[in-house]
Amino acid sequence: MTYLTIFLFFLVKHTICDLMLQGTLRFRADKTPYIKSPKAHGHYMDHGIGTFLVLIWFCNPYIALCVGILDYIAHWHIDWFKSNFIEWSGWRFPTAGFWWLQALDQTLHFVTYYIFTVYLVDNELIDVTILL
């Protein structure tokens, strides 16, 4: 149950950061290269802070901060790959390739949260008594 609960919190955080916040605060209308874009890094920061806020209730603040930083880095690299692959391949909205790439992008984010969850729970870095 602990695994599922933590994983669910990560998925809710992802939904908020990837859809709600990005859709309302961070549209990428500028032509800044993705790796240097302040809007893109703001989006990655949303994810890092969101992960910190999810974990701060269940583990040491230092651990929550470290995992938040890892989420920032992971989100940056996954989205950077997607952005570059779109440019290289020409798979833009609404082509089938675009949607396949979106599915891969989301799967990689979910796998990241799965890895975080398993690592934190298996190494007893989560205070499970809070979840009972």
Residue, then its C-alpha position, 0 to 999 in steps of 0.5 A: m500500500t505504501y508504494l501505491t500511495i507514494f506513487l499516486f502522490f507523484l502522479v497527482k503532482h505530475t498532473i498538476c505540474d505537466l498539465m495545469l501549471q504548464g498549460t496556464l503559466r508556461f506556454r513555450a511561445d518563444k524561440t529560445p533553444y529548449i535547453k536554455s529556455p527560462k520558461a522550460h527551466g521554470h517548468y522543470m523547477d515546478h516538478g522539482i518543487g512539486t516533488f519536494l512538497v510531496l515528500i516533505w511530509f514523509c521523509n527527511p527534508y534533505i532527502a526530499l530536497c535531493v529527490g526534488i533536484l533529481d526530478y528537476i534533472a530527470h524532467w529536463h533531460i526527458d523533455w530535452f530529448k523529446s524537444n530535440f527529437i521533434e525538431w529532428s524528426g518533424w513529428r509535430f502536432p497532430t501527426a501520429g509520431f507526435w503522439w507516440l513521442q508524447a506517450l514515450d515522454q509520459t512513460l519515462h516520467f512515470v518510470t522516474y516516479y516508480i524508481f523514486t518510489v521503490y528506492l525511497v520505500d525499499n530503503e526505509l526513507i519514507d515514514v510509513t506510519i504517516l500513511l497508515 
